[in-house]
């Protein structure tokens, strides 16, 4: 029963009991009226004694009227509430003030339930109290609902206080209504203090910004999202991120603001440190004396440092394959496709076109960045200008070649002088003896005895000359081979490694087809290595002037019956007459002596093998070497 209904009911009871102190109806009618009320009602005398009660009171308590008259000394009222009820009732009787209290009363089944008990005095015309009308309203369900609500609010408050963040609530005007415990502890304030001066904790330089932003968001009904500084409990200002959401009513008006504050000072400092580190790293990358670039896993350029832009005279989006020298693009493409398939680091020597049109040599190293699964995420490259170094090396190689040619000429001159000196004496003796023999034979009669002796001296001097020639020929032969078991594929790998710089400098693509599990051969490791170096070097030189096709060189090894076969194939210019190519002193080079292939033949034949040359069907030549397999 609502409070208004209760007051109206008490008013009706008092009115029915007396008007100006005089009954308007018989006493029986008044009792019948009380009995007809659905709520428990009791009528007491002016001094507070129970006079009569309606049926609802009797049914609830399960007691007689006589037992209820002694309510203050029985268990009708809960023992914990009895003293207070008696005290309030005594004060009302003494003062004539209305009686109003909440207490627990025992039901007939022994269960105590909460009641709201109200007693109003009934006065006569002179204002004297002649009766008390007492109405009892069962509020047990309301009490339980209020307790449940208080518990829910307590749990909600505890939940809000334990949220790992600072929470605040403000009304539509921005005045604080609530802050959780975490915020109170962080700011070292009280709820009352925060409500009174919420801006005191905000850094003075950020207060105007926060105020203006709130006014804007409040006017537009938009969420507030801002970063500012607040003073922590230790007096240190720290950066916090505040996020505010407005609560609107059915008409779209803001009725409350809810805020969440997050301390982001450590994160902000870490981000600042990261930015400084990135800036430092960028400065390092921009200032190192090399060209740095980053590409996607598929090879598309994503970043280049300023040195690349300045050298090429192009921005990132304008850089393409045309920056490479035309002769280097094909080899670069092959290397890149191999790296893309395998994910292996690679290196290259290439020419880049400078902004003024000049091509310069660079050495580049390309390294992949892999994810945890081993897949390439991106490629980083560093390219260093080696043009000056390369030119110096080329000058040095040219000087060495010239020195070698001079030494060869000097050797030939010395050899010629030695041959002339060694052969001249026996040949002169032969000529002198021949003239003497003619003289002895021209006489009449011929002096046969003298002629015979002279002819014997001619034979002797001829043998002497032959021995001199044999010794000279021995100078062209290699020393006796020191044979041992060797792996031919290993020697091929060594040769290609020794000549790698020369092959790379001339943009020659090397292909190998080496048969696995080749048998060992008995050979002089150094001599066979020298032979293959000579063949590969000659093949490379044969392609120096080639521009209409790729410069390709292939080395192949395989077993062929009882022989091991090695082939060196080039795509050079070739020669027409192959019958003299292995002869001593035959050469197609302006500065060549024509002894290289002759020495190769001597070495191979000294090992019991064979060497020959054949013309390729398309272009170039193939040199084939066979060596006997050890049985």
C-alpha positions in Angstrom: 0.0 0.0 0.0 1.5 3.4 -1.0 2.1 6.1 1.6 -0.6 8.4 0.1 -3.2 5.6 0.3 -2.2 4.8 3.9 -2.6 8.4 5.0 -6.0 8.6 3.2 -7.1 5.4 5.0 -6.1 6.7 8.4 -7.9 10.0 7.6 -11.1 8.2 6.7 -10.9 6.1 9.9 -10.4 9.2 12.1 -13.2 11.0 10.3 -15.6 8.1 10.7 -14.7 7.9 14.4 -15.4 11.5 15.2 -16.2 14.8 13.6 -15.7 17.8 16.0 -15.4 15.2 18.8 -18.9 13.7 18.1 -19.6 10.3 16.6 -21.4 10.6 13.3 -22.2 6.9 13.2 -22.9 4.3 15.9 -19.9 2.4 17.4 -20.9 -0.8 15.6 -20.7 1.0 12.3 -17.1 2.2 13.1 -16.0 -1.3 14.0 -17.6 -2.6 10.8 -15.7 0.0 8.9 -12.4 -1.1 10.5 -13.2 -4.7 9.8 -13.8 -3.9 6.2 -10.3 -2.4 5.7 -8.1 -4.9 3.8 -5.0 -3.8 5.6 -4.2 -4.7 9.3 -5.7 -1.8 11.4 -5.7 -1.4 15.2 -7.5 1.2 17.3 -5.9 2.2 20.6 -7.0 4.3 23.5 -5.6 7.8 24.1 -3.1 6.3 26.5 -1.9 3.8 24.0 -3.7 0.6 25.1 -5.1 -1.7 22.4 -8.8 -1.2 22.2 -9.7 -3.4 19.2 -8.2 -4.7 15.9 -9.6 -5.9 12.6 -9.6 -9.5 11.4 -6.4 -9.0 9.3 -4.4 -8.3 12.5 -5.8 -11.4 14.3 -5.2 -13.6 11.3 -1.6 -12.4 10.8 -0.5 -12.8 14.4 -2.7 -15.8 15.2 -3.4 -14.3 18.6 -6.4 -13.1 20.5 -7.2 -9.5 21.2 -6.3 -10.0 24.8 -2.8 -11.5 23.8 -2.2 -8.6 21.5 -2.9 -6.0 24.1 0.3 -7.2 25.7 2.3 -6.8 22.5 5.2 -5.0 24.1 6.0 -7.9 26.3 5.4 -10.8 23.8 7.1 -12.1 20.7 4.7 -10.2 18.4 7.5 -7.8 17.7 11.0 -9.0 16.9 13.2 -8.9 20.0 15.7 -6.8 18.2 13.1 -4.2 17.3 10.9 -4.3 20.4 12.8 -1.7 22.5 12.8 0.8 19.7 9.2 0.3 19.0 8.2 0.8 22.6 10.4 3.9 22.8 8.9 5.5 19.7 5.3 4.6 20.7 5.8 6.0 24.2 7.2 9.3 22.8 4.2 9.6 20.4 1.7 9.0 23.2 3.5 11.6 25.3 3.9 14.2 22.6 0.8 13.5 20.5 3.1 13.3 17.4 2.2 10.7 14.8 3.7 7.3 15.3 5.9 6.0 12.4 8.4 3.1 12.5 9.6 0.1 10.5 9.9 -3.2 12.4 9.6 -6.9 12.2 6.4 -8.7 13.4 5.9 -12.4 14.0 3.4 -14.1 11.7 1.2 -17.0 13.0 3.7 -19.5 11.4 6.6 -18.0 13.3 8.1 -16.1 10.4 9.0 -12.4 11.1 8.2 -10.0 8.3 8.9 -6.3 7.9 6.0 -3.8 8.5 5.6 -0.1 8.2 3.5 0.9 11.2 1.9 4.3 11.2 -0.3 5.7 14.1 -2.3 8.9 13.8 -4.1 10.5 16.8 -7.9 11.2 16.7 -8.7 14.5 18.5 -11.9 16.1 19.7 -13.0 19.6 19.1 -10.7 20.9 21.8 -7.8 19.0 20.3 -7.6 16.3 22.9 -6.5 12.9 21.8 -9.4 10.4 22.2 -8.0 7.5 20.1 -5.0 6.3 18.0 -5.6 4.7 14.7 -2.7 2.4 13.8 -2.2 1.0 10.2 0.3 -1.8 9.5 1.6 -2.2 6.0 3.6 -5.4 5.0 6.8 -4.1 3.4 8.8 -7.4 3.4 8.9 -7.7 -0.3 10.0 -4.0 -0.6 12.7 -4.6 2.0 14.0 -7.6 0.2 14.0 -5.7 -3.1 15.9 -2.8 -1.4 18.4 -5.3 0.1 18.8 -6.9 -3.3 19.3 -3.6 -4.9 21.8 -2.5 -2.3 23.7 -5.8 -2.8 23.6 -5.3 -6.5 24.9 -1.7 -6.1 27.6 -3.0 -3.8 28.7 -5.6 -6.3 28.6 -3.1 -9.1 30.6 -0.6 -7.1 33.1 -3.3 -6.2 33.3 -4.3 -9.9 33.8 -0.8 -11.0 36.5 -0.2 -8.3 38.3 -3.3 -9.4 38.3 -2.5 -13.1 41.9 -2.0 -14.3 41.3 1.6 -15.2 40.2 4.9 -13.7 36.4 5.5 -14.1 34.5 8.7 -13.4 30.8 9.8 -13.9 29.6 13.4 -14.4 26.3 15.0 -15.0 25.2 16.8 -18.1 26.8 20.0 -16.8 30.1 18.3 -16.3 30.1 18.1 -12.5 31.6 14.9 -11.1 29.2 12.5 -9.5 31.4 9.5 -8.9 35.0 8.3 -9.3 36.1 4.7 -8.6 38.7 3.7 -6.0 41.5 3.2 -8.5 41.1 6.8 -9.6 41.0 8.0 -6.0 44.2 6.1 -5.1 45.9 7.2 -8.3 45.1 10.9 -7.8 45.5 10.7 -4.0 42.3 12.6 -3.4 38.8 11.9 -2.1 35.4 11.7 -3.9 34.4 14.9 -2.2 37.6 16.6 -3.1 37.5 15.5 -6.7 33.9 16.6 -7.0 34.8 20.0 -5.7 37.9 20.7 -7.9 38.3 18.1 -10.6 40.6 20.2 -12.7 43.2 20.5 -9.9 44.7 17.2 -11.0 45.0 18.3 -14.6 48.3 19.8 -15.8 47.9 23.6 -16.0 49.0 23.6 -19.7 46.3 21.0 -20.6 43.3 22.5 -18.6 42.1 24.9 -21.3 42.5 22.2 -24.0 40.4 19.7 -21.9 37.7 22.3 -21.1 37.3 23.4 -24.7 37.2 19.8 -26.0 34.6 18.9 -23.5 32.4 21.9 -24.4 32.7 21.0 -28.1 31.8 17.3 -27.5 29.0 18.2 -25.1 27.5 20.6 -27.6 27.7 18.1 -30.5 26.8 15.0 -28.4 30.0 13.4 -29.6 32.3 11.0 -27.6 35.4 12.7 -26.0 38.8 11.3 -26.9 41.8 13.2 -25.6 45.3 12.7 -24.3 46.5 15.0 -21.5 48.6 15.0 -18.3 47.3 14.5 -14.7 49.1 14.7 -11.4 49.7 11.3 -9.8 49.7 10.7 -6.0 53.5 11.3 -6.0 53.2 14.7 -7.6 54.5 13.5 -11.0 52.5 14.5 -14.0 51.8 11.5 -16.3 50.1 11.2 -19.7 46.6 9.6 -19.6 44.2 8.8 -22.4 40.6 9.8 -21.5 37.6 8.4 -23.4 34.2 9.8 -22.5 30.8 8.5 -23.7 27.6 10.6 -23.3 24.4 8.9 -22.0 21.3 10.4 -23.7 17.6 10.2 -22.9 14.8 9.3 -25.3 14.8 12.9 -26.7 18.6 12.8 -27.4 19.6 15.1 -24.5 22.7 14.3 -22.6 22.0 13.3 -19.0 25.3 11.9 -17.9 28.9 11.4 -19.0 31.0 8.2 -18.4 34.7 8.4 -18.5 37.6 5.9 -18.6 41.1 7.1 -17.9 44.1 5.0 -18.9 47.7 5.8 -17.9 49.7 5.7 -21.1 52.8 7.5 -19.9 55.0 4.4 -20.2 53.6 3.6 -23.6 54.1 7.2 -24.7 57.7 7.2 -23.5 58.3 3.9 -25.3 56.8 5.3 -28.5 58.9 8.4 -28.2 62.0 6.2 -27.6 61.0 4.1 -30.6 60.6 7.2 -32.8 64.0 8.5 -31.7 65.5 5.1 -32.4 63.8 5.0 -35.8 65.1 8.5 -36.5 68.6 7.6 -35.4 68.5 4.4 -37.6 67.2 6.4 -40.5 70.0 8.9 -40.1 72.5 6.0 -40.0 71.0 4.5 -43.2 71.0 7.9 -44.9 74.6 8.7 -44.0 76.4 5.4 -44.6 78.5 5.5 -47.7 76.4 3.0 -49.6 73.1 2.6 -51.4 70.5 0.9 -49.3 67.2 -0.4 -50.5 64.3 -2.6 -49.3 62.1 -4.7 -51.6 59.0 -6.8 -51.2 59.2 -10.6 -51.3 58.4 -10.4 -55.0 61.1 -7.8 -55.7 59.2 -4.5 -55.8 61.1 -1.6 -54.4 59.6 -0.2 -51.2 62.4 2.1 -49.9 65.7 3.5 -51.0 67.9 5.9 -49.1 68.8 9.4 -50.3 72.1 8.2 -51.9 70.1 6.1 -54.4 67.9 9.0 -55.3 70.8 11.4 -55.6 72.9 9.0 -57.7 70.1 8.0 -60.1 68.4 11.4 -60.2 65.0 9.6 -59.8 62.5 9.3 -57.0 61.5 5.9 -55.6 58.5 5.4 -58.0 60.6 6.2 -61.0 63.4 3.7 -60.4 63.2 0.6 -62.6 65.3 -2.0 -64.5 66.5 0.6 -67.0 68.9 1.9 -64.4 71.0 -1.2 -65.0 73.4 -1.5 -67.9 71.7 -3.4 -70.8 74.5 -6.0 -70.7 73.8 -6.8 -67.0 70.1 -7.2 -67.1 69.9 -10.8 -68.3 72.4 -12.1 -65.7 70.7 -10.1 -63.0 67.3 -11.6 -63.9 68.7 -15.1 -63.7 70.2 -14.5 -60.2 67.0 -12.8 -58.9 64.8 -15.7 -60.1 67.0 -18.2 -58.4 67.0 -16.2 -55.1 63.2 -15.8 -55.4 62.7 -19.5 -55.6 65.2 -20.5 -52.9 65.1 -17.6 -50.5 68.9 -17.6 -50.4 71.1 -14.5 -50.0 72.9 -13.5 -53.2 75.4 -11.0 -54.5 76.1 -9.4 -57.8 78.4 -7.0 -59.6 76.6 -4.7 -62.0 76.7 -1.3 -63.6 74.2 1.5 -62.7 73.5 4.6 -64.8 74.3 7.8 -63.0 72.1 10.9 -63.3 74.6 12.3 -65.9 74.4 9.2 -68.0 77.6 7.6 -67.0 77.6 3.9 -65.9 79.6 2.9 -62.9 80.3 -0.5 -61.4 78.6 -1.5 -58.1 78.9 -4.5 -55.8 75.5 -5.5 -54.2 74.6 -7.8 -51.4 71.0 -9.0 -51.0 69.7 -10.5 -47.8 66.2 -11.8 -47.1 64.1 -11.2 -43.9 62.3 -14.4 -43.0 59.2 -14.9 -40.9 59.0 -17.7 -38.2 57.8 -20.1 -41.0 60.9 -19.5 -43.1 59.1 -17.5 -45.8 60.7 -14.4 -47.2 59.0 -11.2 -45.9 61.2 -8.7 -47.7 64.7 -8.2 -49.1 67.4 -5.7 -47.9 70.3 -4.7 -50.2 73.5 -2.7 -49.8 75.3 -1.6 -52.9 78.8 -0.1 -52.9 80.5 1.9 -55.7 83.5 -0.2 -56.8 84.1 1.6 -60.1 87.4 3.2 -59.0 88.6 0.0 -57.4 87.6 -2.0 -60.5 89.5 0.4 -62.8 92.5 0.1 -60.6 92.2 -3.7 -60.7 91.8 -3.5 -64.5 94.9 -1.3 -64.8 96.8 -3.7 -62.5 95.7 -6.7 -64.6 96.6 -4.9 -67.8 100.0 -4.1 -66.3 100.4 -7.8 -65.4 99.5 -8.9 -68.9 102.0 -6.4 -70.4 104.6 -7.6 -67.9 103.8 -11.2 -68.7 104.1 -10.4 -72.5 107.5 -8.7 -71.9 108.7 -11.6 -69.8 107.5 -14.0 -72.6 109.4 -11.9 -75.2 112.4 -11.8 -73.0 112.2 -15.5 -72.5 111.8 -16.2 -76.2 114.8 -13.9 -76.9 116.9 -15.6 -74.3 115.7 -19.0 -75.6 116.6 -17.9 -79.1 120.0 -16.8 -78.0 120.5 -20.1 -76.2 119.4 -22.1 -79.2 121.6 -20.1 -81.5 124.6 -20.5 -79.2 124.0 -24.2 -78.5 123.2 -25.2 -82.1 125.6 -22.9 -83.9 128.8 -24.7 -82.8 127.8 -28.2 -83.9 126.3 -26.9 -87.1 129.4 -24.9 -87.9 131.5 -28.0 -87.3 129.2 -30.0 -89.6 129.6 -27.4 -92.4 133.4 -27.3 -92.0 133.6 -31.1 -92.1 131.3 -31.2 -95.1 133.6 -28.9 -97.0 136.6 -31.0 -96.0 134.9 -34.1 -97.2 134.2 -32.5 -100.5 137.9 -31.6 -100.8 139.1 -35.2 -100.0 136.6 -36.6 -102.4 137.5 -34.2 -105.3 141.1 -35.3 -105.5 142.3 -37.7 -108.1 142.4 -40.3 -106.8 139.9 -39.5 -104.0 141.3 -39.7 -100.5 138.7 -42.1 -99.2 140.3 -42.6 -95.8 140.3 -38.9 -95.1 136.8 -38.5 -96.4 135.5 -41.3 -94.2 137.0 -39.8 -91.1 135.5 -36.4 -92.0 132.1 -38.0 -92.5 132.3 -39.6 -89.1 132.9 -36.2 -87.6 129.8 -34.9 -89.4 127.7 -37.7 -87.9 129.1 -36.9 -84.5 128.4 -33.2 -84.8 124.8 -34.0 -86.1 124.1 -36.1 -83.0 125.4 -33.2 -80.8 123.0 -30.8 -82.5 120.1 -33.3 -82.0 120.9 -33.5 -78.3 120.8 -29.7 -78.0 117.4 -29.6 -79.7 116.2 -32.4 -77.3 117.3 -30.4 -74.3 115.5 -27.3 -75.7 112.3 -29.3 -76.3 112.5 -30.5 -72.7 112.2 -26.8 -71.6 108.6 -26.8 -73.1 107.6 -30.0 -71.4 106.1 -29.9 -67.8 107.9 -31.6 -65.1 107.1 -35.3 -64.6 103.5 -35.5 -63.2 103.0 -36.4 -59.5 100.0 -38.6 -59.8 97.4 -39.4 -57.1 93.7 -40.2 -56.9 91.7 -37.0 -57.7 88.0 -36.0 -57.9 87.5 -34.4 -61.3 84.3 -32.6 -60.2 86.2 -31.0 -57.3 88.9 -29.8 -59.7 86.2 -28.2 -61.9 84.7 -26.4 -58.9 88.1 -25.1 -57.9 88.8 -23.8 -61.4 85.4 -22.0 -61.6 86.1 -20.5 -58.2 89.6 -19.3 -59.2 88.2 -17.7 -62.4 84.9 -16.4 -60.8 86.0 -12.7 -60.9 87.1 -12.9 -64.5 83.8 -14.6 -65.5 81.7 -12.1 -63.5 83.6 -9.1 -64.9 82.8 -10.2 -68.5 79.1 -11.1 -67.6 79.6 -14.7 -68.6 76.9 -17.1 -67.4 78.4 -20.4 -66.2 76.4 -23.6 -66.4 77.7 -27.0 -65.1 76.5 -30.5 -65.8 78.6 -32.7 -63.6 77.8 -36.3 -63.3 77.4 -37.5 -59.7 79.5 -40.4 -58.4 82.3 -40.1 -61.0 85.1 -42.6 -60.6 88.4 -41.3 -59.3 91.3 -40.8 -61.8 95.0 -41.0 -61.2 96.4 -37.6 -62.2 98.6 -34.7 -61.1 96.1 -32.4 -59.4 98.1 -29.2 -60.3 98.7 -30.1 -64.0 95.0 -31.1 -64.6 93.9 -27.9 -62.8 96.2 -25.8 -65.0 94.9 -27.5 -68.1 91.2 -26.7 -67.2 92.1 -23.1 -66.2 93.7 -22.7 -69.6 90.6 -24.1 -71.4 88.1 -22.0 -69.4 90.2 -18.9 -69.7 90.4 -19.3 -73.5 86.6 -19.9 -73.7 86.0 -16.7 -71.8 88.4 -14.7 -74.1 86.6 -16.2 -77.2 83.4 -14.4 -76.1 84.9 -10.9 -75.4 83.4 -9.4 -78.6 80.0 -11.1 -78.5 77.0 -8.7 -78.3 74.2 -10.5 -80.2 73.7 -13.4 -77.8 74.1 -14.3 -74.2 77.7 -15.1 -73.1 77.4 -18.6 -71.8 80.0 -21.1 -70.9 79.3 -24.7 -69.8 81.4 -27.4 -68.2 80.3 -31.0 -68.3 81.8 -34.2 -66.8 80.7 -37.8 -67.4 82.0 -41.3 -67.6 82.3 -42.7 -71.1 83.3 -46.4 -71.0 86.8 -46.7 -69.5 87.4 -43.0 -69.9 86.4 -39.9 -67.9 85.3 -37.1 -70.2 85.4 -33.3 -69.5 84.0 -30.8 -72.0 84.3 -27.0 -72.0 81.8 -25.4 -74.3 81.7 -21.7 -75.2 79.5 -19.5 -77.5 82.4 -17.4 -78.9 83.6 -16.6 -82.4 85.5 -19.9 -83.0 88.1 -20.6 -85.7 88.0 -22.2 -89.1 91.0 -24.5 -89.1 90.8 -26.9 -86.1 93.7 -29.1 -87.3 96.4 -26.7 -86.1 94.8 -25.3 -83.0 96.9 -27.6 -80.7 100.2 -27.0 -82.5 102.9 -25.1 -80.8 103.2 -21.4 -81.6 99.7 -21.3 -83.3 97.6 -18.4 -81.9 94.7 -16.2 -82.9 95.6 -13.5 -80.3 97.7 -10.5 -81.2 99.9 -11.0 -78.1 99.7 -14.7 -77.8 102.7 -17.1 -78.1 100.6 -20.1 -79.1 102.0 -22.4 -76.4 99.0 -22.7 -74.0 97.0 -25.4 -75.9 100.3 -27.2 -76.9 101.2 -27.5 -73.2 97.7 -28.7 -72.4 98.1 -31.4 -75.0 101.4 -32.4 -73.5 99.9 -32.6 -70.0 96.9 -34.7 -71.1 99.0 -37.1 -73.2 101.4 -37.4 -70.3 98.4 -38.8 -68.3 97.5 -41.2 -71.1 94.6 -39.1 -72.3 93.4 -37.2 -75.3 92.4 -33.6 -76.1 90.6 -32.2 -79.2 88.4 -29.3 -80.4 85.2 -29.3 -82.3 83.0 -26.5 -83.7 79.5 -26.1 -82.2 76.5 -26.2 -84.4 75.3 -22.7 -83.5 78.3 -20.8 -82.4 81.6 -21.3 -80.5 83.7 -24.3 -79.8 83.9 -27.3 -77.5 87.2 -28.7 -76.1 87.0 -32.3 -75.0 89.5 -34.0 -72.6 89.5 -37.7 -71.8 91.5 -39.4 -69.0 91.7 -43.1 -68.4 89.7 -44.4 -65.4 91.7 -46.3 -62.8 90.9 -50.0 -63.0 
